[in-house]
């Protein structure tokens, strides 16, 4: 690591701990309200037959993709109830899209959350993807217990003091030199 990178890394710190190491909710009261957006991605990989059954609407519990979409939206709104130090936010928009990737036998999930506020919406987007993926699993587990939920990741965020972040890797591959 170069001296420049070492200096930048040493300036980064975990924000949810005080000087004594106690867990704290970050004080955002002095932050300016700005437009913020975050997009997360994930997927559920399954047997080919399971994917075809989703496409054909063959599950007794209902339309898998529609139910998972609704679950993702609802979960984004409940993020502070699930993640202890997240701020309750008045989200302006939550969009969850699920698509069938027949080449990889997967349901691809993308969630985008927006707000004008003092803190970001990364956790809401990640929570939406996670809940949508878990819902796909729940609705399909009777026919395919071997499904794999993977590649849940932040792919983009903009707004706030830290500015814009865009994944510098293909979804599912490590970004920023992490392995």
N, C-alpha and C positions, 0 to 999 in steps of 0.2 A: 504494500500500500504506500502511495506517495505521501510525503509530508503534508501536502495540500489536503489529500483525502483524510489523513489522520486527524488534522485540525477540524475538518468539517464533521467527522464522526464523533470527535470528543465533545463538540458543541451540542450534538443531539442528545436528548435525554428522555426518559420516560416521564410523561406529563401527569400521570395519575398517581404519583407518589410525592409526598412533601419531603422536606429536608431530613426528617427523622425516619423516612421510609414507610410512613402510613399511607394507606390508600385514600385518595381524595377525588372528588369530582372537580374537574378543572373549572376555575372561575373565569367565565367568559364575559363578565359584566362590562369590562373596559373595551371589549372588541367591537369593532364597527360591524353593523349588519350589512352583509353583501350577498349577492346572488351566488348560490352554491349548487353544485350538481355532482353526483357521483354515479358511476355505472359499474356494476359487478356482473360476473359471468360464472356459470357453473354448468354441470351436466350430470345426467344419470345414464350410465351405460347398462345395457340389458341384452337379453337374448333377442335374436331377430324376431321370433314369434311374438314376443311381448310388444315390441315396437309396432308390428303389424296390427296387433289387437288394439293398441292405442289408436292407431290411424283409422281403423275400422269402427271405433266406438264400441268395442266388444266387452266393456267392463260393466258389471251390474251396479257398481257404485256410482256410475255416471261418466260424464265427459272428463277424462283424466286431466287434460290440458287446461280446461276452463276452471276446474276446481283448484288445481295447483296455482293457476294465475291469481285467483281470488285469495288463496292462502298466503301467497307472497305479498300481496298488497296489504292484507290485514297484519301480517307479521312486521312489515316495515313500520307500521303505525304503533306497534307494541314493543319496539326495540328496547326502550328504557326499562320495560318490565322484565326483559330477558337478560340484558347485559347491565350489570349493576351500576357502572359509573357513567352511562350514557345520559345525556340531557334529554328531557322530554321535548319534542319538537313539533311545531305546527307545520307539517309537510305541505308544500304547495302542489306537489305532483308525485305520484308513484306509478311507474309503468313497468309491468312485468310481461315479458314475451317468452313463450315456449315454442320451440320449433323442433320438428323431427329431423334428425340427421341420419338418414338411412344408410349412408356409406359407413358410418361408425356405430350403428345400432344404439343411438343415444338420443335423449331429449336434451336439447341445448336450452339453457335458461339465461336470460339477460334481464336485469332490473336496473332502472334509472330512477333516482330520487332527486327532487329539487326542493329548494327552500331559499328564502331570503332571510338570513339570520346571522347569529354570532358564532355558530359552530357548523362543522361540515356534516354531511349525510352519508359518509362512507359506510358506517355501521348499519344504517337502515337499508342500503342497497345490498350489502352482504347478507343481512338477516332475511331480506325478501327472497334472495336466491336460495338460501339454505332451507327456508320453510317450503318454498315451491318444490325443491328437490325431495325433501322428506315426504311431501304430499304425494308426489309421483310414486315414490317407493311404497308408501302406505296403500295407495289404491291398487298397486300392481303386485304386491308381495304374495298374494295367494297363488299366482302363476309363475313367479320368478323371484325367489328369495335371494338369488345370487347377484342382484343388481348392485352396481357400485356408484356411489355419489362421489364425484371428484371435481377437481379443477375449480373450486370456488375461490374467486380472486377478484380484487379490485382492478378494473381495467382502465378507469379514467376518473379523475376528479378535477374540479376547477372551482375557483373562488377562495376567498379568505387570504390570510397573510402568507400561507405557504404556496399560493398560486396554483399552477396546473401540474398535474401528474398524469402521465400516460404510460402504460406498461410498455416496456421496451423489448418485450418478448411475445411470442405467439401464446395465446391463451393456453394455460396448462404447463408452460415451461417457466423455469425460474427467471425472475426479472432482477435487474440491478446487481448481477453477479452472485446472487444467493443460490445455493444448491441444496 
